[in-house]
């Protein structure tokens, strides 16, 4: 046994040698009935009942009863001594977990992992109980095995030939499989932790999941982890075949051999009482002790090894996850060290994504570099992958190959809250029951009224605030139009100091004027802006435009794409043909439904975020 778990156990043994010696002493006293059982049975049969002296036979059985009482007395004291061995280990593990957590919290600029601490402390209790069980199983087996083997040798050394070899073979088979069983037990524990972590994340972010329309993605990810946990459990269950085989070889085969060899033993002068004593040693001593040892080690012992390794690895700052090898080149989407983006530039390298392995990819080997504070419009026919692209950049979806970086940092390794670095605003805006203030400041608790007023005015939501009666007014999403709900979501998303803003048709229910005001508000503030456009006016306000057509993409300015992309020319013609189809519902300039596509008379950007912006160029 090697690794952190072995180190903890060896350290515990060295520091408590006196307690273990005392426990071993009581174990020797426990071995008295195991040693006397078969021998006394042989004497009672040979010298008593077979000789016609029933009184002598019962007298020998009385001796056995006294021996059993002595064994029970020794077991009582051994159990009391067990606390002196187990409880100090529990205290050491608690200290290890607490000190490791404090070191990580002090050395990392991120919130404390209270959920992880709770899981580790629960594992400390599992380790404590498993350690106590393992010590008792090993101590009991050792006492029974030593007593039974000594008793067999006392009856007749030839009996050991029928018992000792299969016993050692069964033990060897079991010990040889322990490493594989420990690995499968570890897989089960990690799978359970992942399921618990997923459940915690989902329950804590239900509003965000619904707001981003990520129910299917979350359901798929949670289902994958649940399926992985089920596979790990089934793999561990299959290892029970090894336990059964070791019990058959080490526990039942000696009994069969003794019974089958009884005629030969009797011919050599072994008495009937000695044969019956040997059967007693095997059936009442060795077999139950081996069964308890195998089951105990396979259950409690494996939990002990895995939990100790987990506690030592995590508390010591090392990852307990196995190293990955092989497979496509994919940047990490979760885990790993956390970093802050150095700027608001976005980079996609070789990004490929499909919703099923057998399906054609929606995004295929996409390379894209956005300069810090650049404004990109994404256009394409329905189903071309615009929302998928936005979800990949936001980190809601993980690419099957390639990677997405924000400010030079993989999107899944950003530190802090998600909204601190990027904000994704979906088409269907989410408004929850509560006050208007709570809805607007959901991502920025503690923000001042002046900051909220400025955001409301920038985005163009002041008429909505006045109509509802101020920030303290209760919000009923059934009484808000689709455009008003989008205004609430836009103000909510405008407030965080993010580096990246993604508007996935987030203004589709606003009329052209309201849409222009909202997009220009986001364009003026620092940060990279990506707009999945549904109107030509949105595309013309951008620095560059990306046209998605299935897995293919074209990138350039409006003029460049009009010259080089037939699909873009078709989209512009479609937008211009539908320029007069929009209608409004009279509420804050928002449309009752999705309006017609409207062309802007000016191809340049209005309300630029900065003076002297970099010239537009194709990537």
C-alpha positions as CSV (number, residue, x, y, z in Angstrom):
1,X,0.0,0.0,0.0
2,X,1.5,3.3,-1.1
3,X,0.4,6.9,-1.5
4,X,-1.0,9.5,0.9
5,X,-3.4,7.0,2.5
6,X,-0.6,4.6,3.4
7,X,1.5,7.6,4.8
8,X,-1.4,8.6,7.1
9,X,-1.9,5.1,8.4
10,X,1.8,4.5,9.0
11,X,2.1,7.8,10.8
12,X,-0.8,6.8,13.0
13,X,0.7,3.4,13.8
14,X,4.0,4.9,14.8
15,X,2.5,7.5,17.1
16,X,0.3,5.0,18.9
17,X,2.5,1.9,19.2
18,X,1.6,1.4,22.9
19,X,-2.1,1.4,22.2
20,X,-1.7,-1.1,19.4
21,X,0.5,-3.3,21.6
22,X,-2.2,-3.3,24.3
23,X,-4.9,-4.1,21.7
24,X,-2.7,-7.0,20.4
25,X,-2.5,-8.3,24.0
26,X,-6.2,-8.5,24.3
27,X,-6.4,-10.1,20.9
28,X,-4.2,-13.0,22.2
29,X,-6.6,-13.5,25.0
30,X,-9.4,-13.5,22.4
31,X,-7.6,-16.3,20.6
32,X,-8.1,-18.6,23.6
33,X,-11.6,-19.9,22.6
34,X,-10.5,-20.1,19.0
35,X,-7.6,-22.3,20.0
36,X,-9.6,-24.5,22.4
37,X,-12.8,-25.0,20.4
38,X,-11.6,-27.8,18.1
39,X,-9.3,-29.4,20.7
40,X,-11.9,-29.5,23.4
41,X,-14.5,-31.0,20.8
42,X,-11.9,-33.7,20.0
43,X,-11.3,-34.6,23.7
44,X,-15.0,-34.6,24.4
45,X,-15.7,-37.0,21.5
46,X,-12.6,-39.3,21.9
47,X,-12.3,-39.4,25.7
48,X,-16.0,-38.9,26.5
49,X,-18.8,-39.8,24.3
50,X,-17.1,-42.4,22.0
51,X,-15.6,-44.0,25.2
52,X,-19.0,-44.3,26.8
53,X,-18.2,-41.6,29.4
54,X,-20.8,-39.0,28.8
55,X,-19.9,-37.1,32.0
56,X,-16.3,-36.6,30.8
57,X,-17.6,-35.4,27.5
58,X,-19.9,-32.8,29.1
59,X,-17.0,-31.7,31.4
60,X,-14.9,-30.9,28.4
61,X,-17.8,-29.0,26.9
62,X,-17.9,-27.0,30.2
63,X,-14.3,-26.1,29.7
64,X,-15.3,-24.8,26.3
65,X,-18.0,-22.6,27.8
66,X,-15.5,-21.1,30.3
67,X,-13.2,-20.4,27.3
68,X,-16.0,-18.6,25.5
69,X,-16.6,-16.4,28.6
70,X,-12.9,-15.5,28.7
71,X,-13.0,-14.6,25.0
72,X,-16.1,-12.4,25.5
73,X,-14.3,-10.6,28.4
74,X,-11.2,-10.0,26.2
75,X,-13.4,-8.7,23.4
76,X,-15.0,-6.2,25.7
77,X,-11.6,-4.8,26.7
78,X,-10.3,-4.9,23.1
79,X,-13.3,-2.8,22.0
80,X,-12.6,-0.2,24.7
81,X,-9.0,-0.1,23.6
82,X,-10.1,0.5,20.1
83,X,-11.2,4.1,20.9
84,X,-7.6,5.0,21.9
85,X,-6.5,4.0,18.4
86,X,-9.3,5.4,16.3
87,X,-10.2,8.7,17.9
88,X,-6.8,10.3,17.6
89,X,-6.7,9.5,13.9
90,X,-10.1,11.3,13.5
91,X,-8.6,14.4,15.3
92,X,-5.6,14.3,13.0
93,X,-7.8,14.2,9.9
94,X,-10.0,17.1,11.0
95,X,-6.9,19.1,11.7
96,X,-5.5,18.2,8.2
97,X,-8.8,19.2,6.5
98,X,-9.1,22.5,8.4
99,X,-5.4,23.6,7.9
100,X,-5.5,22.7,4.2
101,X,-8.7,24.6,3.7
102,X,-7.3,27.7,5.4
103,X,-4.2,27.5,3.3
104,X,-6.2,27.3,0.1
105,X,-8.5,30.1,1.1
106,X,-5.6,32.4,2.2
107,X,-3.7,31.7,-1.0
108,X,-6.5,32.0,-3.6
109,X,-8.5,35.0,-4.6
110,X,-11.8,33.2,-4.7
111,X,-14.7,32.3,-2.3
112,X,-14.2,29.6,0.2
113,X,-15.4,26.2,-1.0
114,X,-17.7,25.6,1.9
115,X,-19.5,22.7,0.1
116,X,-16.1,21.0,-0.4
117,X,-15.3,21.4,3.3
118,X,-18.6,19.8,4.2
119,X,-17.9,16.9,1.9
120,X,-14.4,16.4,3.3
121,X,-15.6,16.5,6.9
122,X,-18.2,14.0,6.1
123,X,-15.4,11.8,4.6
124,X,-13.5,12.2,7.9
125,X,-16.4,10.5,9.7
126,X,-16.5,7.8,7.0
127,X,-12.7,7.3,7.5
128,X,-13.1,7.1,11.2
129,X,-15.8,4.5,11.1
130,X,-14.0,2.5,8.4
131,X,-10.7,2.6,10.3
132,X,-12.4,1.2,13.4
133,X,-14.1,-1.5,11.4
134,X,-10.9,-2.5,9.6
135,X,-8.9,-2.7,12.9
136,X,-11.6,-4.9,14.4
137,X,-11.9,-7.2,11.4
138,X,-8.1,-7.6,11.1
139,X,-7.7,-8.2,14.9
140,X,-10.6,-10.7,15.0
141,X,-9.3,-12.6,11.9
142,X,-5.8,-12.7,13.3
143,X,-7.0,-14.1,16.6
144,X,-9.2,-16.7,15.0
145,X,-6.7,-17.8,12.4
146,X,-3.8,-18.1,14.8
147,X,-5.9,-20.0,17.4
148,X,-7.4,-22.3,14.8
149,X,-4.1,-23.1,13.1
150,X,-2.3,-23.8,16.4
151,X,-5.2,-26.0,17.4
152,X,-5.0,-28.0,14.1
153,X,-1.3,-28.5,14.7
154,X,-2.0,-29.7,18.2
155,X,-4.5,-32.2,17.0
156,X,-2.4,-33.5,14.1
157,X,0.1,-31.6,11.9
158,X,-1.2,-33.4,8.9
159,X,-4.4,-31.5,9.2
160,X,-2.6,-28.3,8.2
161,X,-1.9,-29.8,4.7
162,X,-5.7,-29.7,4.0
163,X,-6.3,-26.2,5.5
164,X,-3.3,-23.9,5.2
165,X,-2.6,-23.9,1.4
166,X,-6.2,-23.1,0.3
167,X,-6.5,-20.5,3.1
168,X,-3.3,-18.7,1.9
169,X,-4.5,-19.0,-1.8
170,X,-7.8,-17.4,-1.0
171,X,-6.1,-14.6,0.9
172,X,-3.7,-14.0,-2.0
173,X,-6.5,-13.8,-4.5
174,X,-8.3,-11.2,-2.4
175,X,-5.2,-9.1,-1.7
176,X,-4.2,-9.2,-5.3
177,X,-7.6,-7.7,-6.3
178,X,-7.5,-4.9,-3.7
179,X,-5.8,-2.4,-5.9
180,X,-8.4,-2.8,-8.7
181,X,-11.3,-2.7,-6.1
182,X,-9.8,0.4,-4.5
183,X,-9.7,2.1,-7.9
184,X,-13.3,1.3,-8.6
185,X,-14.3,2.5,-5.1
186,X,-12.5,5.7,-5.8
187,X,-14.3,6.1,-9.1
188,X,-17.6,5.7,-7.2
189,X,-16.7,8.3,-4.6
190,X,-15.6,10.9,-7.2
191,X,-18.7,10.2,-9.3
192,X,-20.9,10.8,-6.2
193,X,-19.0,14.0,-5.5
194,X,-19.6,15.2,-9.1
195,X,-23.3,14.4,-8.9
196,X,-23.5,16.3,-5.6
197,X,-21.6,19.2,-7.0
198,X,-23.9,19.4,-10.1
199,X,-27.0,19.3,-7.9
200,X,-25.6,22.1,-5.8
201,X,-24.8,24.2,-8.8
202,X,-28.1,23.6,-10.4
203,X,-30.2,24.4,-7.3
204,X,-28.1,27.5,-6.7
205,X,-28.5,28.9,-10.2
206,X,-32.0,27.9,-11.3
207,X,-32.9,31.5,-12.1
208,X,-29.8,31.9,-14.3
209,X,-30.4,28.5,-16.0
210,X,-34.0,29.5,-16.9
211,X,-32.9,33.0,-17.9
212,X,-30.3,31.7,-20.3
213,X,-32.6,29.0,-21.7
214,X,-30.0,26.4,-20.5
215,X,-32.4,23.7,-19.2
216,X,-31.5,21.2,-21.9
217,X,-27.8,21.8,-21.5
218,X,-28.0,21.5,-17.7
219,X,-30.2,18.4,-18.0
220,X,-27.7,16.8,-20.4
221,X,-24.7,17.6,-18.2
222,X,-26.4,16.4,-15.0
223,X,-27.6,13.2,-16.8
224,X,-24.0,12.5,-18.0
225,X,-22.7,12.7,-14.4
226,X,-25.5,10.5,-13.1
227,X,-24.9,7.9,-15.8
228,X,-21.2,8.0,-14.9
229,X,-22.0,7.4,-11.3
230,X,-24.2,4.4,-12.3
231,X,-21.4,3.0,-14.4
232,X,-18.9,3.3,-11.6
233,X,-21.2,1.6,-9.2
234,X,-21.8,-1.3,-11.6
235,X,-18.1,-1.7,-12.2
236,X,-17.6,-1.9,-8.4
237,X,-20.4,-4.4,-8.0
238,X,-18.8,-6.7,-10.6
239,X,-15.7,-7.0,-8.3
240,X,-17.9,-9.0,-5.9
241,X,-17.1,-12.0,-8.0
242,X,-13.5,-11.8,-6.8
243,X,-14.7,-11.7,-3.2
244,X,-16.9,-14.7,-3.7
245,X,-14.0,-16.6,-5.3
246,X,-11.6,-15.8,-2.5
247,X,-14.2,-17.0,0.1
248,X,-14.8,-20.2,-1.8
249,X,-11.1,-21.0,-2.0
250,X,-10.0,-19.9,1.4
251,X,-13.1,-20.8,3.5
252,X,-15.0,-23.6,1.8
253,X,-12.3,-25.6,0.0
254,X,-10.5,-26.4,3.3
255,X,-13.7,-27.9,4.7
256,X,-14.2,-30.0,1.6
257,X,-10.6,-31.2,1.7
258,X,-10.8,-32.2,5.3
259,X,-14.1,-34.2,4.8
260,X,-12.8,-35.8,1.6
261,X,-9.5,-36.7,3.2
262,X,-11.1,-38.1,6.4
263,X,-10.6,-41.8,5.3
264,X,-6.9,-41.2,4.6
265,X,-6.5,-39.4,8.0
266,X,-8.2,-42.1,9.9
267,X,-6.0,-44.7,8.2
268,X,-3.0,-42.7,9.5
269,X,-4.3,-42.9,13.0
270,X,-6.1,-39.6,13.3
271,X,-9.0,-40.1,15.6
272,X,-12.6,-39.3,14.7
273,X,-12.6,-36.7,17.4
274,X,-9.6,-35.0,15.8
275,X,-11.4,-35.0,12.4
276,X,-14.5,-33.5,14.0
277,X,-12.3,-30.9,15.8
278,X,-10.7,-30.0,12.5
279,X,-14.1,-29.5,10.9
280,X,-15.1,-27.3,13.9
281,X,-11.9,-25.2,13.5
282,X,-12.6,-24.6,9.8
283,X,-16.4,-24.1,9.9
284,X,-16.7,-22.2,13.2
285,X,-13.4,-20.4,13.3
286,X,-11.5,-19.8,10.0
287,X,-14.5,-19.6,7.7
288,X,-16.5,-16.9,9.6
289,X,-13.3,-15.0,10.3
290,X,-12.3,-15.0,6.7
291,X,-15.8,-14.0,5.5
292,X,-15.8,-11.1,8.0
293,X,-12.3,-10.0,6.9
294,X,-13.0,-10.2,3.2
295,X,-16.4,-8.4,3.4
296,X,-15.0,-5.8,5.9
297,X,-11.9,-5.0,3.9
298,X,-13.9,-4.9,0.6
299,X,-16.3,-2.5,2.1
300,X,-14.9,-0.5,5.0
301,X,-11.2,-1.1,4.0
302,X,-11.7,0.3,0.5
303,X,-13.6,3.3,1.8
304,X,-10.8,3.9,4.3
305,X,-8.1,3.9,1.5
306,X,-10.1,6.0,-0.8
307,X,-11.2,8.6,1.7
308,X,-7.8,8.9,3.3
309,X,-6.3,9.4,-0.1
310,X,-9.0,11.9,-1.0
311,X,-8.5,13.8,2.3
312,X,-4.7,13.9,2.0
313,X,-4.8,14.9,-1.6
314,X,-7.4,17.7,-1.4
315,X,-6.3,19.0,2.0
316,X,-2.7,19.1,0.8
317,X,-3.6,21.1,-2.2
318,X,-3.3,18.3,-4.8
319,X,-6.0,17.4,-7.3
320,X,-7.6,14.1,-6.7
321,X,-8.7,13.8,-10.3
322,X,-7.0,11.3,-12.5
323,X,-4.8,12.7,-15.3
324,X,-6.5,12.7,-18.6
325,X,-4.7,11.4,-21.6
326,X,-5.5,11.1,-25.3
327,X,-8.6,12.4,-27.1
328,X,-9.0,15.6,-29.1
329,X,-7.3,18.8,-28.2
330,X,-9.7,20.7,-26.0
331,X,-9.0,23.5,-23.7
332,X,-10.2,23.1,-20.1
333,X,-13.8,24.2,-19.6
334,X,-13.9,23.7,-15.8
335,X,-11.4,23.3,-13.0
336,X,-7.8,24.2,-13.1
337,X,-6.2,27.4,-11.8
338,X,-8.4,30.5,-11.9
339,X,-7.2,33.7,-13.5
340,X,-8.4,37.1,-14.4
341,X,-8.6,38.2,-18.1
342,X,-5.9,40.7,-19.0
343,X,-8.2,42.5,-21.5
344,X,-11.6,42.1,-23.2
345,X,-10.3,40.5,-26.4
346,X,-11.9,37.1,-27.5
347,X,-10.1,34.3,-29.2
348,X,-11.5,31.1,-30.7
349,X,-9.1,28.6,-32.1
350,X,-10.3,25.5,-33.9
351,X,-13.6,25.5,-32.1
352,X,-15.9,22.6,-33.2
353,X,-19.2,21.8,-31.7
354,X,-22.0,19.3,-32.4
355,X,-25.0,18.4,-30.4
356,X,-24.4,14.7,-31.0
357,X,-21.3,12.7,-31.9
358,X,-23.1,11.3,-35.0
359,X,-24.5,14.6,-36.1
360,X,-22.8,17.2,-38.4
361,X,-21.1,19.9,-36.3
362,X,-22.9,23.1,-36.0
363,X,-19.6,25.0,-35.6
364,X,-16.6,23.4,-37.4
365,X,-13.0,24.4,-36.8
366,X,-13.8,28.1,-36.3
367,X,-11.0,30.5,-35.8
368,X,-11.8,34.1,-34.7
369,X,-9.9,36.9,-33.0
370,X,-11.8,39.9,-31.6
371,X,-9.8,42.9,-30.5
372,X,-10.5,44.4,-27.0
373,X,-13.7,46.5,-27.1
374,X,-14.6,45.4,-30.6
375,X,-18.2,45.2,-31.7
376,X,-19.1,42.1,-33.7
377,X,-22.5,41.3,-35.3
378,X,-23.3,37.7,-36.0
379,X,-25.9,37.1,-38.7
380,X,-27.2,34.1,-40.6
381,X,-30.4,32.2,-41.5
382,X,-32.5,30.6,-38.8
383,X,-30.7,27.5,-37.5
384,X,-27.3,28.6,-38.7
385,X,-25.7,28.3,-35.2
386,X,-25.9,31.9,-34.0
387,X,-27.2,31.0,-30.5
388,X,-24.8,28.0,-30.4
389,X,-21.9,30.4,-31.1
390,X,-23.0,32.8,-28.4
391,X,-23.3,29.9,-25.9
392,X,-19.8,28.7,-26.8
393,X,-18.2,32.1,-26.3
394,X,-20.1,32.6,-23.0
395,X,-18.9,29.2,-21.7
396,X,-22.5,27.8,-21.5
397,X,-21.5,25.1,-24.0
398,X,-18.2,23.3,-24.1
399,X,-16.5,22.8,-27.5
400,X,-15.8,19.3,-28.7
401,X,-12.5,20.5,-29.9
402,X,-10.5,23.7,-29.8
403,X,-10.8,26.4,-27.2
404,X,-12.3,29.8,-26.3
405,X,-10.3,32.5,-24.5
406,X,-11.3,35.8,-22.9
407,X,-8.4,38.1,-22.2
408,X,-6.0,35.3,-22.9
409,X,-7.6,33.0,-20.3
410,X,-9.6,29.9,-21.1
411,X,-13.3,30.7,-20.7
412,X,-13.7,28.0,-18.0
413,X,-10.8,29.1,-15.9
414,X,-12.0,32.6,-15.1
415,X,-12.0,33.5,-11.4
416,X,-14.9,34.9,-9.5
417,X,-18.6,35.0,-10.4
418,X,-19.5,34.3,-14.1
419,X,-21.2,37.7,-14.4
420,X,-18.0,39.4,-13.3
421,X,-16.4,38.6,-16.7
422,X,-19.1,37.9,-19.3
423,X,-22.8,38.4,-19.6
424,X,-25.1,36.5,-22.0
425,X,-28.5,38.0,-22.6
426,X,-30.8,35.5,-24.4
427,X,-33.8,36.2,-26.6
428,X,-36.4,35.2,-24.0
429,X,-35.8,37.6,-21.1
430,X,-36.4,36.2,-17.6
431,X,-38.2,38.3,-15.0
432,X,-38.9,36.8,-11.6
433,X,-41.5,37.6,-8.9
434,X,-40.2,40.5,-6.7
435,X,-39.7,44.2,-6.9
436,X,-38.3,45.9,-10.0
437,X,-35.2,46.8,-8.0
438,X,-34.5,43.2,-7.2
439,X,-34.9,42.3,-10.9
440,X,-32.6,45.0,-12.0
441,X,-29.8,44.5,-9.4
442,X,-29.9,40.7,-9.3
443,X,-26.3,40.5,-10.7
444,X,-25.0,43.5,-8.7
445,X,-26.3,43.4,-5.1
446,X,-25.4,46.5,-3.2
447,X,-25.2,48.8,-6.2
448,X,-26.2,52.4,-5.6
449,X,-29.4,54.1,-6.8
450,X,-27.4,56.6,-8.9
451,X,-25.6,53.8,-10.8
452,X,-29.0,52.1,-11.5
453,X,-30.5,55.4,-12.6
454,X,-27.6,55.9,-15.1
455,X,-28.0,52.4,-16.5
456,X,-31.8,52.8,-16.8
457,X,-31.3,56.1,-18.7
458,X,-28.6,54.7,-20.9
459,X,-30.5,51.6,-22.0
460,X,-33.7,53.5,-22.4
461,X,-35.8,51.9,-19.7
462,X,-36.9,55.1,-17.9
463,X,-40.5,55.1,-19.4
464,X,-40.9,51.5,-18.1
465,X,-39.7,52.4,-14.6
466,X,-42.1,55.4,-14.5
467,X,-45.0,53.3,-15.8
468,X,-44.5,50.7,-13.1
469,X,-44.3,53.3,-10.3
470,X,-40.6,53.2,-9.4
471,X,-38.0,50.6,-8.3
472,X,-40.1,49.4,-5.4
473,X,-43.0,48.4,-7.6
474,X,-43.8,44.7,-7.7
475,X,-43.2,43.0,-11.0
476,X,-45.6,40.6,-12.6
477,X,-44.1,39.1,-15.7
478,X,-47.6,38.4,-17.0
479,X,-48.3,42.1,-17.1
480,X,-45.1,43.0,-19.0
481,X,-44.8,42.8,-22.7
482,X,-41.9,40.8,-24.3
483,X,-40.1,44.0,-25.1
484,X,-40.5,45.3,-21.5
485,X,-39.1,42.1,-20.2
486,X,-36.1,42.5,-22.5
487,X,-35.5,46.0,-21.2
488,X,-35.4,44.7,-17.6
489,X,-32.9,42.0,-18.7
490,X,-30.8,44.6,-20.6
491,X,-30.5,46.9,-17.6
492,X,-29.7,44.0,-15.3
493,X,-26.9,42.9,-17.7
494,X,-25.6,46.4,-18.2
495,X,-24.8,46.9,-14.5
496,X,-22.0,44.3,-13.9
497,X,-18.4,45.4,-14.8
498,X,-18.0,42.6,-17.4
499,X,-15.4,42.4,-20.1
500,X,-17.7,40.6,-22.6
501,X,-21.4,41.2,-23.4
502,X,-23.3,38.8,-25.7
503,X,-26.7,39.9,-26.9
504,X,-28.4,36.8,-28.4
505,X,-31.3,38.5,-30.2
506,X,-31.8,40.2,-26.8
507,X,-33.5,43.2,-28.5
508,X,-35.7,41.3,-31.0
509,X,-39.0,42.5,-29.3
510,X,-38.0,46.2,-29.2
511,X,-38.8,48.6,-32.0
512,X,-35.8,49.8,-34.1
513,X,-35.4,53.0,-32.2
514,X,-35.4,51.3,-28.8
515,X,-33.1,48.6,-30.1
516,X,-30.6,51.1,-31.4
517,X,-30.5,53.0,-28.1
518,X,-29.9,49.8,-26.1
519,X,-27.2,48.5,-28.4
520,X,-25.5,51.8,-28.5
521,X,-25.5,51.9,-24.7
522,X,-23.6,48.6,-24.6
523,X,-21.4,49.8,-27.5
524,X,-20.3,52.9,-25.5
525,X,-19.2,51.1,-22.4
526,X,-15.9,49.3,-22.1
527,X,-15.9,45.7,-23.1
528,X,-16.2,43.5,-26.2
529,X,-19.8,43.3,-27.6
530,X,-21.2,40.5,-29.6
531,X,-24.7,40.9,-31.1
532,X,-26.6,38.1,-32.8
533,X,-28.4,40.4,-35.1
534,X,-31.9,40.1,-36.6
535,X,-32.0,43.4,-38.3
536,X,-29.6,45.0,-40.9
537,X,-29.4,48.1,-38.6
538,X,-27.7,46.0,-35.9
539,X,-25.2,44.6,-38.3
540,X,-24.3,48.0,-39.7
541,X,-23.6,49.4,-36.2
542,X,-20.9,46.7,-35.7
543,X,-17.1,47.0,-36.4
544,X,-17.2,43.7,-38.2
545,X,-19.9,41.1,-39.2
546,X,-19.6,37.3,-39.1
547,X,-22.0,35.4,-41.4
548,X,-22.8,31.8,-40.3
549,X,-24.0,29.3,-42.8
550,X,-24.1,25.9,-41.2
551,X,-20.5,25.0,-40.2
552,X,-19.0,27.7,-42.5
553,X,-18.4,31.3,-41.5
554,X,-17.4,34.5,-43.3
555,X,-16.0,37.5,-41.6
556,X,-15.6,41.1,-42.7
557,X,-17.2,44.6,-42.9
558,X,-20.5,45.3,-44.5
559,X,-18.8,46.4,-47.7
560,X,-16.5,43.4,-47.9
561,X,-19.3,40.9,-47.3
562,X,-21.6,42.6,-49.8
563,X,-18.8,42.0,-52.3
564,X,-17.7,38.5,-51.3
565,X,-20.7,36.7,-49.6
566,X,-23.8,35.8,-51.6
567,X,-25.5,34.7,-48.4
568,X,-25.0,38.1,-46.8
569,X,-26.3,39.8,-49.9
570,X,-29.4,37.6,-49.7
571,X,-29.9,38.4,-46.0
572,X,-29.6,42.1,-46.6
573,X,-32.2,41.9,-49.4
574,X,-34.5,40.0,-47.2
575,X,-34.1,42.5,-44.4
576,X,-34.8,45.5,-46.7
577,X,-37.9,43.8,-48.2
578,X,-39.3,43.5,-44.6
579,X,-38.4,47.0,-43.5
580,X,-42.0,48.2,-43.1
581,X,-43.5,45.2,-41.4
582,X,-42.9,46.2,-37.8
583,X,-45.6,47.3,-35.3
584,X,-45.4,48.4,-31.7
585,X,-47.6,47.7,-28.8
586,X,-47.3,51.2,-27.3
587,X,-45.3,50.1,-24.2
588,X,-41.9,51.6,-23.9
589,X,-41.5,51.3,-27.6
590,X,-41.6,47.5,-27.5
591,X,-43.2,45.3,-30.0
592,X,-46.0,43.0,-29.2
593,X,-44.3,40.3,-31.3
594,X,-41.1,40.1,-33.4
595,X,-41.2,43.1,-35.8
596,X,-40.3,43.2,-39.4
597,X,-36.6,43.5,-40.3
598,X,-35.6,47.1,-40.7
599,X,-32.7,48.7,-42.7
600,X,-30.8,51.6,-41.3
601,X,-30.1,54.5,-43.6
602,X,-26.6,55.0,-42.3
603,X,-24.0,52.3,-42.6
604,X,-21.7,53.7,-40.0
605,X,-21.7,53.1,-36.2
606,X,-23.8,55.6,-34.2
607,X,-22.8,56.4,-30.6
608,X,-19.3,54.9,-30.9
609,X,-17.8,53.9,-27.6
610,X,-14.5,55.6,-28.2
611,X,-12.8,58.1,-30.5
612,X,-10.1,56.9,-32.8
613,X,-11.2,53.3,-32.8
614,X,-9.2,50.8,-34.8
615,X,-10.1,50.6,-38.4
616,X,-12.3,47.7,-39.5
617,X,-10.4,44.8,-41.2
618,X,-11.2,41.2,-42.0
619,X,-9.7,38.5,-39.9
